[in-house]
Amino acid sequence: MRTNPGNTEFPSEISVSPGLFTRRTFLTAYIPDPARSCSTTGLCGQSQTDEAASRRTDRKKARAPVMQGPPPPKRQKVRKMMNGFFKSVAENAVFAAEFLLIIVAVFLVALVLEKLAYRKNSGGIAKERVFATRRMAVTGMFSAIALILFLFEFPLPFAPSFYELDFSELPALVGAFAFGPVTGVIIEVVKILLKLLIKGTSTAFVGDLANFVIGCSFILPASAIYHFNKKKKSAIAGCIIGTLILTLFGTAFNAIYLLPAFSRLYGMPLDTILDMGSAVNPLMTKGSIVSFVVCCVAPMNLIKGGSVSLITMLIYKPLSPIIKAGKQ
């Protein structure tokens, strides 16, 4: 017997007993039969699953942002700087390896001097931590200041154009006075690395090596003498001795190593470089490398060491309480 309560039309094949038409039978009548759907749509089992998965994938692709055009200018600039840095390293791999070995050697010398000074001052026990948190924070800040000063270079009237004066050793010396020779060396290393990443090298790393080694030849003795006996007289003596070592070592280092290396890496005859010095400095004997470094390099290093020492003596005492606040 068929029933049609409420004059609702249902498929003719649905048959229930009178008075037993319920919500369940109503829903059952309209639940799609898999077999019927299969015969109607032609999609069964795995095919339906694949189609649903494909629709979900399409919706995700539609929602995903589409990157069009070149990368942002800032990203392009960073990528260009990194590519330039690694290209310079690859082109001068041997010299870059020598540079790295020199950095390691100087760091070890600074570490030994610092440990000896702390043991002397603490009764045989080195209590100061080389990588204390505040010490590294101050080192990072001074490295940034050193980089800024390093970017401001001033030509000298008595030296060729590739010799320029900068005061980037000032933060390194102040940091070395405050925490020890290791801090000064780290500031020098970070300064050079940041400069290479930002500006690259225009001297095949020769100028960068010169700045690092000659700067450390000033910072290491000055800070070591001060830390073995922390008095004003020791600081003054350290600055004077450091300036003298800077001048003598820088002069000899240029004559023995840097100028020949510069000539070799650039394929430029050494006589051409010497002629550049005699063209701006009449006191120099033409064609003499000794005369070149004495007349051009030594005065520059003497001016640099003396000015940095003088400024350090003027500012270190007022800055010392601030730098060492909370020092462990």
Stockholm file with secondary structure:
# STOCKHOLM 1.0

chainA/1-328         MRTNPGNTEFPSEISVSPGLFTRRTFLTAYIPDPARSCSTTGLCGQSQTDEAASRRTDRKKARAPVMQGPPPPKRQKVRKMMNGFFKSVAENAVFAAEFLLIIVAVFLVALVLEKLAYRKNSGGIAKERVFATRRMAVTGMFSAIALILFLFEFPLPFAPSFYELDFSELPALVGAFAFGPVTGVIIEVVKILLKLLIKGTSTAFVGDLANFVIGCSFILPASAIYHFNKKKKSAIAGCIIGTLILTLFGTAFNAIYLLPAFSRLYGMPLDTILDMGSAVNPLMTKGSIVSFVVCCVAPMNLIKGGSVSLITMLIYKPLSPIIKAGKQ
#=GR chainA/1-328 SS CCCCGGGCCCCTTCCCCTTCCCHHHHHHHHSCCHHHHHHHHSCCTHHHHHHHHHHHHHHHHHHSCCCCSSCCHHHHHHHHHHHHHHHHHHHTHHHHHHHHHHHHHHHHHHHHHHHHHHHHHTTSCCCCCTTCHHHHHHHHHHHHHHHHHHHCCEECTTSCTTCEECCTHHHHHHHHHHHCHHHHHHHHHHHHHHHHHHHCCSSTTHHHHHHHHHHHHHHHHHHHHHHHSCSHHHHHHHHHHHHHHHHHHHHHHIIIIIHHHHHHHHTCCHHHHHHHHHHHCTTSCTTCHHHHIIIIIHHHHHHHHHHHHHHHHHHHHHHHHHHTTTCC
#=GC SS_cons         CCCCGGGCCCCTTCCCCTTCCCHHHHHHHHSCCHHHHHHHHSCCTHHHHHHHHHHHHHHHHHHSCCCCSSCCHHHHHHHHHHHHHHHHHHHTHHHHHHHHHHHHHHHHHHHHHHHHHHHHHTTSCCCCCTTCHHHHHHHHHHHHHHHHHHHCCEECTTSCTTCEECCTHHHHHHHHHHHCHHHHHHHHHHHHHHHHHHHCCSSTTHHHHHHHHHHHHHHHHHHHHHHHSCSHHHHHHHHHHHHHHHHHHHHHHIIIIIHHHHHHHHTCCHHHHHHHHHHHCTTSCTTCHHHHIIIIIHHHHHHHHHHHHHHHHHHHHHHHHHHTTTCC
//
